[in-house]
Amino acid sequence: MPAPDQSDLFAADAPRAEWPTSVKSAAQPLAARMRPRRLSEVVGQTHILKPGSLLPRLVAQNRFGSLIFYGPPGSGKTSIAEAIAGETGSRFVRVNAVMSNVAELRDILTTARRRPVAATILFIDELHRFNKSQQDLLLPDVEEGSVRLIGATTHNPGFYVNPPLLSRSHLFRLEPLAPAEITGVLRAALTDSERGLGARGVTADDKLLADLAMLCDGDLRRALNALEVLVLGLPERAALTAAELEIFARERRNRYDADEDEHYDTISAFIKSCRGCDPDAAMYWLAKMLAGGEDPRFIARRLVILASEDVGLADPQALPLAVAAHHACDFIGLPEAELTLAHATLYIATAPKSNSATLALGEAHRALKESPVQTIPSALRSNQGQANKRIGQGKGYDYSHDFPENISGQDYLEKPLTLYTPKTVGWEAKIADRLARWKELKAQFRRSKKP
């Protein structure tokens, strides 16, 4: 069987792709027809594809091993894989992890071993869907070089790809495409008569294409599919207008997958915006999570943690307010609970910040770990019960309320430690002054007790 034309291996609905040129036709989706044929045609991802960077050098020398592309939908993972196969003249076998199974994998790997000259690239779409056994099955052939694996995943490989397979692969993270990059591809697709929609003669101004690109959140496949639907819905040689785009805009959905990378990345951005005292950014990420269907109680729990971890004693009202917001989310529910979350978010984001409680707890844990555990002073032990009283527990304790400002001068550790250092912001500045005053009173009391 002659080697297939690599530019023709774009059908998305088959688990394995090794097809002749005749398969490519106008029936394919526009996004498949417009796939780049060489790495130099790939739009965006300049951080891994700019001239002289690692990936283009490896491909040019045909000396790459296994690769894993990790990024959001429509960022070019499949396109880059097919361009690599085309440039290196490799036999390209494509499987989709959702539809594949162990028997199919064994068949592919056996064939690859029998045809070493063909230099098989095994492209696995949605690699994260393979279980541990399926991933382990790939290891011997990847290690021997019988196949060169190119995996594509929208999920963090650190969580979904077995460590042995991950350690044998180069990992490249792809980013969502910029609106300007998507706009350029849309213009090319609209005018290209061979692979695109040029034969229909539909026109569109640059602003409308830019608006369409903006609505697609960095997903080029989604943008091309939307353009195809809009153009095919118009008569030939018509003009695409804002009225048609408005229909698409009403159906727009934010890219947000609960319990996946978008979930963790967005809550991380939200937390860091609150910690960084940026109420505008905090409100933006809050709105994104709510629009994406995030559980409001999850957001409320993070606000409670922020109130202690990052606001702390600089504003002691932050914690009860955050706890109240969490309770309110339970008994109010959406959509009204959005207002409660906005209220708490703005309070936390604009509050003075102190992580002194976090640092003090860390210092206490470190002291326990690195030094022998201190014995509780006898004066501080419980004197409840006749046995404790007979052995003298609690004897010598100075009752703090019997002394001015409740400072007796007594030590409460056998070896005094400094674990808490107050910040001089917000309410905690008063605590710093108070502790300094008590330190002086304690010193005065001790001086007065000296003979």
Backbone torsions as a table, in degrees:
resi	resn	phi	psi	omega
1	MET	NA	127.9	-178.5
2	PRO	-68.4	153.7	179.7
3	ALA	-64.0	135.8	-177.9
4	PRO	-72.6	156.7	173.5
5	ASP	-72.3	116.3	-172.7
6	GLN	-64.3	-25.3	-178.8
7	SER	-72.3	-6.8	-174.9
8	ASP	-102.4	5.9	-171.8
9	LEU	-96.2	55.9	-170.3
10	PHE	-117.5	7.1	-178.2
11	ALA	-68.9	130.7	-174.2
12	ALA	-91.3	-7.9	-170.7
13	ASP	-105.2	16.4	179.5
14	ALA	-124.8	143.2	-178.3
15	PRO	-71.2	-26.7	-179.2
16	ARG	-132.4	140.0	-177.4
17	ALA	-125.6	113.1	170.5
18	GLU	-148.6	67.8	-167.3
19	TRP	-113.2	155.4	177.2
20	PRO	-78.8	170.7	-175.7
21	THR	-57.8	-31.3	-174.4
22	SER	-61.9	-20.3	-179.1
23	VAL	-66.9	-32.6	-178.2
24	LYS	-69.7	128.5	-178.1
25	SER	-156.6	173.7	178.9
26	ALA	-66.2	-12.5	179.2
27	ALA	-73.7	-17.8	177.3
28	GLN	-67.3	150.3	174.5
29	PRO	-59.3	151.4	179.7
30	LEU	-56.4	-39.6	-178.9
31	ALA	-61.1	-34.1	178.3
32	ALA	-74.7	-41.0	-179.0
33	ARG	-66.1	-31.4	-175.3
34	MET	-90.9	8.5	-179.5
35	ARG	-59.0	141.1	176.4
36	PRO	-64.7	147.3	-179.2
37	ARG	-98.7	-15.4	177.8
38	ARG	-137.2	158.4	179.2
39	LEU	-58.7	-34.6	-178.7
40	SER	-65.6	-17.8	179.3
41	GLU	-90.6	-9.8	-179.0
42	VAL	-67.7	132.7	-178.8
43	VAL	-91.5	136.4	178.0
44	GLY	76.9	-165.9	179.5
45	GLN	55.4	37.8	-178.4
46	THR	-64.7	-21.3	-179.5
47	HIS	-67.0	-19.3	176.6
48	ILE	-119.7	-11.7	-173.9
49	LEU	-115.5	-3.4	-178.6
50	LYS	-63.3	149.8	-177.9
51	PRO	-54.2	134.5	178.4
52	GLY	91.5	-10.0	179.4
53	SER	-78.9	171.8	-168.6
54	LEU	-59.9	-51.4	-173.1
55	LEU	-62.1	-49.5	177.6
56	PRO	-59.5	-34.4	178.9
57	ARG	-66.7	-43.5	179.2
58	LEU	-62.4	-41.6	-179.2
59	VAL	-68.9	-42.2	-179.0
60	ALA	-60.2	-36.1	179.5
61	GLN	-90.5	-4.6	-177.7
62	ASN	53.2	46.1	-176.4
63	ARG	-124.7	23.2	-179.5
64	PHE	-86.2	155.0	174.7
65	GLY	-101.7	-131.4	179.2
66	SER	-85.3	143.8	-176.2
67	LEU	-128.1	145.3	172.5
68	ILE	-128.0	123.5	177.3
69	PHE	-104.1	124.4	-174.5
70	TYR	-123.5	120.8	-179.4
71	GLY	179.9	173.8	-176.4
72	PRO	-70.1	165.7	178.1
73	PRO	-58.2	143.3	175.2
74	GLY	74.0	17.0	-178.9
75	SER	-94.0	-7.2	173.1
76	GLY	111.9	16.4	-177.4
77	LYS	-61.4	-51.2	-179.5
78	THR	-66.6	-40.3	-179.2
79	SER	-60.8	-43.2	179.5
80	ILE	-65.0	-40.9	179.4
81	ALA	-61.4	-45.3	-178.8
82	GLU	-69.1	-34.5	176.9
83	ALA	-66.1	-38.5	177.7
84	ILE	-63.3	-44.6	178.5
85	ALA	-61.5	-42.0	-179.8
86	GLY	-64.9	-42.6	-176.9
87	GLU	-71.1	-29.2	-178.0
88	THR	-96.5	-1.0	-180.0
89	GLY	63.7	29.7	-176.8
90	SER	-84.9	155.1	170.1
91	ARG	-73.4	124.5	-172.6
92	PHE	-109.9	117.2	178.4
93	VAL	-117.2	122.7	-176.3
94	ARG	-113.2	130.7	173.6
95	VAL	-128.9	152.0	174.4
96	ASN	-106.7	124.8	-173.9
97	ALA	-61.6	-24.1	179.7
98	VAL	-68.3	-38.1	-173.5
99	MET	-101.0	-10.4	-175.9
100	SER	-85.0	168.6	178.5
101	ASN	-148.9	176.0	-175.9
102	VAL	-63.1	-39.4	-178.7
103	ALA	-61.8	-43.5	179.2
104	GLU	-64.4	-41.8	179.5
105	LEU	-61.4	-43.7	179.4
106	ARG	-60.0	-40.9	179.8
107	ASP	-63.5	-44.7	-179.6
108	ILE	-63.7	-45.1	-177.3
109	LEU	-67.9	-37.2	177.9
110	THR	-63.8	-43.9	178.4
111	THR	-62.5	-41.0	-179.9
112	ALA	-63.1	-37.8	179.0
113	ARG	-66.1	-34.0	-178.8
114	ARG	-78.7	-14.2	-177.5
115	ARG	-126.7	60.8	-176.3
116	PRO	-62.5	-29.5	-177.9
117	VAL	-68.3	-26.0	-176.5
118	ALA	-72.6	-13.0	178.1
119	ALA	50.9	72.8	-174.4
120	THR	-74.6	129.3	167.2
121	ILE	-102.2	120.9	176.9
122	LEU	-100.0	109.8	179.6
123	PHE	-97.6	120.6	179.9
124	ILE	-113.3	108.6	177.1
125	ASP	-80.6	142.2	-177.8
126	GLU	58.2	50.1	-176.6
127	LEU	-54.2	-32.0	-178.2
128	HIS	-62.6	-15.9	179.5
129	ARG	-78.8	-15.7	177.5
130	PHE	-71.7	136.3	176.3
131	ASN	-80.4	178.9	-175.5
132	LYS	-61.5	-40.9	-178.7
133	SER	-63.7	-42.1	179.1
134	GLN	-65.7	-40.8	178.4
135	GLN	-67.3	-40.0	178.9
136	ASP	-63.7	-31.7	179.6
137	LEU	-61.7	-29.1	-178.0
138	LEU	-76.4	-25.1	-168.8
139	LEU	-55.2	-51.5	-176.5
140	PRO	-59.1	-42.4	-177.7
141	ASP	-73.5	-33.2	175.1
142	VAL	-65.4	-42.4	-178.3
143	GLU	-68.5	-37.8	-179.9
144	GLU	-79.1	-15.6	-178.7
145	GLY	84.8	12.4	177.6
146	SER	-62.6	-35.8	173.5
147	VAL	-132.7	153.6	169.6
148	ARG	-108.0	116.4	-176.9
149	LEU	-82.3	133.5	165.7
150	ILE	-123.1	112.9	179.6
151	GLY	-103.1	146.3	176.5
152	ALA	-126.3	133.6	-179.4
153	THR	-151.5	146.1	173.3
154	THR	-93.7	-2.9	-176.1
155	HIS	-107.0	153.3	-178.9
156	ASN	-61.6	115.7	-177.2
157	PRO	-59.9	-27.0	179.3
158	GLY	-60.9	-23.9	-179.7
159	PHE	-99.2	-22.9	-168.7
160	TYR	-119.8	-14.4	-179.2
161	VAL	-107.2	132.9	-178.5
162	ASN	-57.2	136.7	-179.6
163	PRO	-51.7	-41.8	179.5
164	PRO	-61.8	-38.4	178.9
165	LEU	-72.5	-39.4	-179.6
166	LEU	-64.8	-37.8	-178.3
167	SER	-70.1	-18.9	-179.8
168	ARG	-96.5	9.7	-174.8
169	SER	-127.6	149.2	168.6
170	HIS	-84.3	129.0	-178.9
171	LEU	-103.3	129.1	177.6
172	PHE	-126.1	125.9	178.2
173	ARG	-95.5	130.3	177.6
174	LEU	-103.1	147.9	-178.9
175	GLU	-109.7	157.8	173.7
176	PRO	-57.7	145.2	-179.2
177	LEU	-74.5	148.0	177.4
178	ALA	-72.6	149.4	179.3
179	PRO	-54.0	-38.7	-179.5
180	ALA	-64.4	-36.6	178.4
181	GLU	-67.4	-42.0	178.0
182	ILE	-65.5	-39.5	-179.6
183	THR	-59.2	-42.1	179.4
184	GLY	-61.7	-40.4	179.0
185	VAL	-69.0	-38.8	178.4
186	LEU	-62.0	-42.0	178.2
187	ARG	-62.7	-43.3	179.2
188	ALA	-63.4	-41.1	-179.7
189	ALA	-66.2	-34.2	-178.3
190	LEU	-70.7	-28.3	-175.6
191	THR	-105.0	-14.1	-177.5
192	ASP	-76.1	115.7	-178.0
193	SER	-83.6	-20.4	-176.8
194	GLU	-82.8	-51.4	-176.8
195	ARG	-111.6	-17.3	-173.6
196	GLY	-103.8	-142.0	-174.2
197	LEU	-111.0	13.4	-174.9
198	GLY	-58.5	-30.5	-177.4
199	ALA	-64.4	-22.5	-179.3
200	ARG	-81.3	-18.2	175.5
201	GLY	69.7	19.2	178.8
202	VAL	-76.7	140.1	-178.5
203	THR	-113.7	157.9	176.5
204	ALA	-157.2	139.3	179.1
205	ASP	-78.7	164.3	-174.4
206	ASP	-63.0	-36.4	-178.6
207	LYS	-63.9	-40.4	-179.4
208	LEU	-65.6	-41.8	177.7
209	LEU	-65.7	-36.5	177.3
210	ALA	-65.7	-38.0	178.0
211	ASP	-65.7	-39.7	177.8
212	LEU	-63.8	-42.7	178.5
213	ALA	-61.5	-40.0	-179.2
214	MET	-63.5	-36.4	-177.5
215	LEU	-71.2	-14.0	-172.5
216	CYS	-97.9	4.6	169.6
217	ASP	53.3	43.0	175.3
218	GLY	79.5	7.4	-177.9
219	ASP	-100.1	102.2	-176.6
220	LEU	-68.1	-38.5	179.3
221	ARG	-60.6	-44.8	179.6
222	ARG	-62.2	-39.3	179.8
223	ALA	-65.2	-44.0	-179.6
224	LEU	-67.8	-40.0	177.6
225	ASN	-63.2	-40.3	178.6
226	ALA	-64.8	-42.7	179.1
227	LEU	-61.3	-41.9	-179.7
228	GLU	-62.3	-44.6	179.3
229	VAL	-62.2	-43.9	-178.4
230	LEU	-64.8	-43.0	-177.8
231	VAL	-69.9	-43.0	-179.3
232	LEU	-68.7	-17.1	177.0
233	GLY	-84.9	-1.6	-179.9
234	LEU	-110.7	156.0	172.6
235	PRO	-66.2	158.1	177.0
236	GLU	-60.2	143.7	178.0
237	ARG	64.1	20.8	175.1
238	ALA	-85.5	172.9	177.8
239	ALA	-108.2	132.7	176.0
240	LEU	-77.9	126.7	-174.5
241	THR	-120.4	174.1	-179.8
242	ALA	-63.6	-25.5	-179.3
243	ALA	-63.7	-42.6	178.0
244	GLU	-68.7	-38.1	-179.6
245	LEU	-66.5	-32.0	-179.3
246	GLU	-62.0	-35.6	178.4
247	ILE	-62.1	-44.0	178.5
248	PHE	-65.8	-39.6	-177.6
249	ALA	-62.5	-35.6	-179.1
250	ARG	-66.3	-25.7	-178.5
251	GLU	-95.3	4.8	-177.2
252	ARG	-64.4	141.1	175.7
253	ARG	-129.3	136.3	176.5
254	ASN	-67.4	143.0	175.7
255	ARG	-77.7	108.4	-178.3
256	TYR	-157.4	112.0	-177.7
257	ASP	-108.9	113.2	179.1
258	ALA	-59.9	137.8	177.8
259	ASP	68.0	15.0	175.9
260	GLU	-122.6	-163.9	-172.6
261	ASP	-59.1	-40.9	-179.6
262	GLU	-61.0	-38.0	178.1
263	HIS	-60.1	-51.3	-176.2
264	TYR	-72.1	-40.1	-178.9
265	ASP	-66.9	-38.9	-177.4
266	THR	-72.1	-41.9	178.0
267	ILE	-66.1	-32.3	176.3
268	SER	-63.9	-44.1	178.3
269	ALA	-63.6	-39.1	179.1
270	PHE	-62.7	-48.2	-179.1
271	ILE	-61.7	-45.3	-177.5
272	LYS	-69.2	-30.4	176.3
273	SER	-69.3	-42.2	176.4
274	CYS	-62.9	-45.7	-179.9
275	ARG	-63.1	-35.6	-177.7
276	GLY	-84.9	9.6	175.3
277	CYS	61.1	40.2	177.5
278	ASP	-116.2	90.1	-176.7
279	PRO	-64.5	-30.2	-179.4
280	ASP	-67.3	-47.8	178.5
281	ALA	-64.5	-40.3	-179.7
282	ALA	-61.0	-41.6	179.4
283	MET	-67.6	-35.6	179.6
284	TYR	-63.5	-48.3	-178.4
285	TRP	-69.6	-32.4	174.5
286	LEU	-61.2	-46.7	-179.4
287	ALA	-63.4	-37.9	178.6
288	LYS	-62.7	-44.1	-179.4
289	MET	-64.5	-42.3	-179.9
290	LEU	-66.4	-40.8	178.3
291	ALA	-66.1	-29.5	179.9
292	GLY	-83.1	-1.2	177.6
293	GLY	90.1	18.5	179.6
294	GLU	-63.2	146.2	176.6
295	ASP	-66.6	118.9	-177.8
296	PRO	-61.4	-28.1	179.3
297	ARG	-68.1	-31.2	175.5
298	PHE	-63.6	-44.9	178.9
299	ILE	-63.5	-43.2	-179.6
300	ALA	-61.4	-39.1	178.5
301	ARG	-62.9	-39.2	178.2
302	ARG	-65.1	-35.7	177.8
303	LEU	-65.6	-37.9	177.3
304	VAL	-62.3	-43.2	179.0
305	ILE	-64.1	-43.7	178.2
306	LEU	-58.5	-38.0	-177.3
307	ALA	-60.4	-35.3	178.4
308	SER	-90.5	-40.1	-173.2
309	GLU	-73.6	-38.4	-169.5
310	ASP	-119.2	-25.3	176.6
311	VAL	-95.6	-51.5	172.5
312	GLY	54.7	-137.0	-174.9
313	LEU	-77.4	-6.2	174.8
314	ALA	-65.7	-27.7	174.0
315	ASP	-149.8	91.5	-175.6
316	PRO	-63.6	-13.9	179.6
317	GLN	-78.3	-13.0	-177.0
318	ALA	-64.3	-41.3	-176.7
319	LEU	-66.5	-52.1	177.9
320	PRO	-60.9	-33.1	178.0
321	LEU	-67.2	-42.1	179.8
322	ALA	-66.0	-40.1	177.9
323	VAL	-64.1	-40.6	177.4
324	ALA	-62.5	-38.5	177.9
325	ALA	-63.3	-40.1	178.3
326	HIS	-62.8	-44.7	178.5
327	HIS	-64.1	-39.2	-179.6
328	ALA	-63.1	-38.8	178.7
329	CYS	-60.8	-34.0	-179.7
330	ASP	-67.2	-45.6	-173.3
331	PHE	-98.9	-8.3	175.8
332	ILE	-96.5	-50.7	-177.4
333	GLY	77.6	171.7	178.9
334	LEU	-80.3	152.2	6.4
335	PRO	-88.5	-11.6	-174.0
336	GLU	-63.4	-30.1	-179.1
337	ALA	-63.5	-17.5	175.8
338	GLU	-59.2	-37.5	179.7
339	LEU	-65.2	-40.3	178.5
340	THR	-63.4	-43.1	178.6
341	LEU	-65.4	-38.5	177.6
342	ALA	-63.0	-43.2	178.1
343	HIS	-57.5	-52.6	-178.1
344	ALA	-65.8	-38.8	179.5
345	THR	-61.4	-46.7	-179.4
346	LEU	-65.1	-37.9	178.7
347	TYR	-63.0	-48.3	-178.7
348	ILE	-63.8	-44.1	-176.2
349	ALA	-66.2	-32.4	-176.0
350	THR	-98.6	-1.3	179.3
351	ALA	-75.6	150.7	170.9
352	PRO	-61.5	149.2	-172.6
353	LYS	-112.2	140.9	172.2
354	SER	-151.4	128.8	175.3
355	ASN	-106.0	26.0	-176.3
356	SER	-62.8	-34.4	178.6
357	ALA	-65.8	-40.9	177.9
358	THR	-62.2	-45.2	-178.6
359	LEU	-68.0	-40.9	-179.4
360	ALA	-63.7	-41.8	177.9
361	LEU	-63.6	-40.9	177.6
362	GLY	-62.8	-41.1	178.2
363	GLU	-64.9	-39.1	178.4
364	ALA	-63.9	-43.8	176.9
365	HIS	-62.3	-39.6	-179.5
366	ARG	-65.4	-41.8	179.5
367	ALA	-62.6	-39.2	178.3
368	LEU	-66.9	-35.6	-176.3
369	LYS	-77.1	-38.2	-170.6
370	GLU	-95.2	-14.0	-177.2
371	SER	-128.9	158.2	175.4
372	PRO	-58.5	144.8	179.2
373	VAL	-66.8	128.8	-177.0
374	GLN	-71.6	143.5	174.3
375	THR	-75.0	139.6	178.0
376	ILE	-70.0	124.1	179.4
377	PRO	-55.2	143.0	-176.2
378	SER	-57.4	-37.5	-178.1
379	ALA	-65.4	-22.6	-177.3
380	LEU	-94.2	-7.9	-176.8
381	ARG	-76.3	158.4	-180.0
382	SER	-66.2	136.3	175.5
383	ASN	-108.3	20.9	178.4
384	GLN	-75.6	136.4	179.4
385	GLY	94.2	148.7	-176.9
386	GLN	-64.7	-37.1	-178.1
387	ALA	-63.1	-45.3	-179.8
388	ASN	-63.5	-39.1	-180.0
389	LYS	-67.1	-38.2	-178.9
390	ARG	-64.5	-35.1	-179.1
391	ILE	-88.6	1.7	171.6
392	GLY	86.6	17.0	178.1
393	GLN	-66.5	139.6	-179.6
394	GLY	84.8	-8.4	-179.5
395	LYS	-71.0	134.4	-179.4
396	GLY	93.4	1.9	178.9
397	TYR	-74.5	130.3	177.2
398	ASP	-94.5	115.3	-177.7
399	TYR	-70.7	115.2	-169.4
400	SER	-57.3	-33.8	-176.2
401	HIS	-70.8	-8.6	177.3
402	ASP	-85.6	0.5	-173.9
403	PHE	-122.0	153.6	178.0
404	PRO	-57.1	130.5	178.8
405	GLU	57.6	21.7	177.6
406	ASN	64.2	23.3	-179.6
407	ILE	-110.1	109.8	-177.1
408	SER	-93.2	-16.1	-174.7
409	GLY	86.7	-1.7	-178.6
410	GLN	-74.9	148.1	174.5
411	ASP	-93.5	144.7	-178.1
412	TYR	-112.8	5.9	169.6
413	LEU	-131.8	146.4	175.6
414	GLU	-60.9	-41.9	176.6
415	LYS	-119.3	101.4	-175.8
416	PRO	-55.5	139.9	179.4
417	LEU	-126.4	153.8	171.5
418	THR	-110.0	103.1	-178.6
419	LEU	-107.3	-32.0	-176.7
420	TYR	-106.4	123.3	174.9
421	THR	-120.9	107.7	-176.4
422	PRO	-67.9	145.5	172.3
423	LYS	-82.4	157.3	-178.5
424	THR	-101.9	49.7	178.5
425	VAL	-129.3	149.0	174.9
426	GLY	54.8	-145.0	-179.6
427	TRP	-62.5	-26.2	-175.5
428	GLU	-68.9	-20.7	175.5
429	ALA	-60.2	-35.6	177.5
430	LYS	-67.9	-35.9	177.7
431	ILE	-64.5	-41.3	179.1
432	ALA	-59.9	-43.9	178.7
433	ASP	-64.6	-39.8	-178.3
434	ARG	-64.7	-43.9	-179.8
435	LEU	-65.5	-37.4	177.3
436	ALA	-63.8	-40.4	177.5
437	ARG	-63.2	-44.9	-179.5
438	TRP	-64.7	-36.6	178.5
439	LYS	-62.1	-40.2	178.7
440	GLU	-69.0	-40.8	177.7
441	LEU	-61.7	-41.2	179.4
442	LYS	-63.4	-41.2	178.9
443	ALA	-65.5	-40.9	177.9
444	GLN	-62.0	-42.8	-178.8
445	PHE	-62.4	-41.4	-179.3
446	ARG	-67.6	-37.0	178.8
447	ARG	-65.6	-36.4	-178.2
448	SER	-70.5	-22.4	-178.3
449	LYS	-86.4	-12.5	-179.3
450	LYS	-70.5	140.2	179.4
451	PRO	-66.3	NA	NA
